Amino acid sequence: MHRLVREGLKFAMVGSVGYVVDIGIFNLLLFGGGTGPLHDEPLLAKTFSVIAATIVTYIGHRLLTFRHRAPVKVARGYPLFFVFNGVGLGIALACLGFSRYVLDLSGPLADNISANIVGLVLGTLFRYWAYRTWVFPAHRPEPAQV
């Protein structure tokens, strides 16, 4: 249990750095200078911000959060990490799209609540499970010596 708590805290710390990268780029692209370069393209802005945050968090999780777990070749782990982040992105985009295009809510507050709070919480729960299970699997126990 102690290891799981420590791992969870490290996951949150690395995720916090990724979160700052994500919301910083997202808000710069949408609202930088009043109307950012992607002001009318919130889903594209979110996609770019998540890609940047994914790169940052992969490095952090590999070097800090899951360093005690079985090493996975970058050629396998990195693509899986991006696939699972793609699913997390899909969750955030669904929340943002629903808020923007179904509920007709827009602006900094509505966009940030839907994409960066609701979407983030749901996506983070999925990603934590997926990373632990597939990207950074637990060490396999050593065979007993006879």
N, C-alpha and C positions, 0 to 999 in steps of 0.2 A: 504494500500500500504506500509505503514511504517513497519508493521509486516512482510510482504512478503520480503522486503529488508533485514531486520534483520535476518530473517530465512535463506535467501539465503546466507548471509555473514557467518552465523554459519555453514551452510552446506558446504561452501567452506573451512572454517577453519578445520572442522573435516575431510573433504575430502582430504585436503592437508596433514594431518598427515597420513591418509591411503595411499595416493599417495607415500609418502616417504617410508613407509613400503613396498608397492607394488614394486616400482622400485628398492629399495635396495635389497630385496630378489631376485627379477627377475635377476638383474645384477650379484649378488653374485653367483646364481645358474648357470648362463650362462657363465660369464666371470671372476669369482673370481679366481685370481692367473693365469690369461691368458686364461685358459680353465677351466670353472667351472665343477662341477660334472654332470650337465645336459646340457653341451655345445651343444650336438647334439639333444637335446629334448626341443626346445624353447616353444612348446605348454604346455608341462608338467611343465616347470619352471614357465610359466605364471599362470598356474592353481594353483600351490602351493603359489605363491606370492599373488594372489587375495584372496585365502582362508584366509591367515594371515591378509591381509588388511581388509577383511570383518568382522572379529572378532573385530578388533580395531574400525572400523567405526560404527558398531552396537552400541557398548558401548557409543561412542561419540555422535551419533545421538540421542540415547534414553535419555542420561543425559544432553545434551546441545541443539542441534538443534531443536528437536521436543518435548522438555519437557513440553511445554505449550499445547500440543495437547492431545486428549483423551488417557488415558492410555490403552494399549493393553496388554493382557496377554502374557507373554514371550512364552508360548506354542504355541501361534498363530503368534505373531509378529516376533519371531526369525526365524521360518521356512520360512515365507513369505520373510523376509529380505534376507535369503540365496537363495531362488528361484529367486528373482529379481536380486541379485548379480550374480547368475548363468547366467541369460540372459545377463547381462552386461559383464560377462566373455566371453560368446559366441560371443558377438560383438567384443571384443578385440582379441579373438582367430581368428575370421574370418579375421580381418585386418592383424594380424601377419601372419597367414597362407597364405593369398593372397600375401603378400609381399615376404615371404620366398619361397613359393612353386610355385607360378604362375609367379611373376616378377623376381624370382631368386635373390632376394636381401638378403644379410645376413651381420652380423657384428653388433657391438654395436650401431652404428648410425641408420642403417636401422631398426633393431629390436626395438629400443626404439621409433623411430618415428611412426612406424606402430602400435605397441602395447600400448605404453605409452603416445602417443599424439593423434593420429587419433582415435584409439580404445577407449581411455579414454574419449575424448570429446563426442563421440557418446553414449557410455555406461553411462556416467554421466547424460546426458540429459534424457535418459530413466529412470535411477534409481531415479532421483529427482522426476519425475512425479509419479513413482510407489510408492515410500516411502510416499509421501504426500497423495496419494490416498488410499493405502491399508495397509501400515505398521503402519503409524502414522496418522490416520485419524483426521480430525478437530473435535473439541468439538461439540457435538450436542447441539443446543440451549435448554435452560430449558423451560418447558411449562409455559405459562403465568399464574400467580396467579389471580384468580377471586374473 
